[in-house]
Amino acid sequence: MDLQGLKLFLEERNLKKFVWISEDATRITGRIEYDSRSNKVVGFVLPLRNGLPETNHYIASSAQTIQEYFKTGTKAHYAYIIVAQPLSDNYSPPYCLTIFGTNNKFTYQNVKKRFAIMQKDAQKYGISILGLKSDSILPLGNNVATVAYLEILVKNYTKDQHMLTITDLKAEDKMNYAAAEKVCSPEVRKMIADNIDNSAGTTAYFKLMYLISAAFLDKTLSMLERIYI
């Protein structure tokens, strides 16, 4: 994680040391190669430790060792990229902190641990990471949107009242649209508003989700209604 490089990047451009972290994976055509500079075999999925890849793997110490890598290792089919976006009034390009090969299989806990370490290490260079996903909290003005309120509903109210299950709230499955439909439904929003204090941010966020979905998918709406939404 090149935080020292990020520090120099910010200083050279006279930027304040406040950044927002983003990360994503992109599909690649995986290939196994030998890197003479590091004396390592690259292209395999690196194991994660506290959410970060362990780079001291796949050292080409012998031909027999390399052979073993091909038997036990998994070829990476994704490049995972983590970038830091400086927060500035003027446009500044993002800074790439790291790129590593992955099979795109990791848990939400891996992400939380990774952000915690990044935040701690960034402080050593005087850098503040303002944007984190680690607590599943989205600031909205003086309020927040958080999945914690949904967990309260699931634990304290029966399913026939909100139709939610704990599986619907798992962050690992980001393609579960059926769960998204349920969490932003009017019934769920009303239950949160009626039973949980200081939940205005969460209900506002779910209402926004509901209206955006309706604008594209609700066939009963007229064109003017869709534009208005």
Sequence and secondary structure as in RCSB ss.txt:
>XXXX:A:sequence
MDLQGLKLFLEERNLKKFVWISEDATRITGRIEYDSRSNKVVGFVLPLRNGLPETNHYIASSAQTIQEYFKTGTK
AHYAYIIVAQPLSDNYSPPYCLTIFGTNNKFTYQNVKKRFAIMQKDAQKYGISILGLKSDSILPLGNNVATVAYL
EILVKNYTKDQHMLTITDLKAEDKMNYAAAEKVCSPEVRKMIADNIDNSAGTTAYFKLMYLISAAFLDKTLSMLE
RIYI
>XXXX:A:secstr
  HHHHHHHHHHTT  SEEEEEEEEEE     EEETTTTEEESB   EETTEE  S  B   HHHHHHHHHH  B
  EEEEEEEEE  SS    EEEEEEEE S   HHHHHHHHHHHHHHHHHTT EEEE  TT EEEETTEEEETHHH
HHHHHHS HHHH   GGGG TT TT HHHHHHHTSHHHHHHHHHHSTT HHHHHHHHHHHHHHHHHH TTS HHH
HHH 
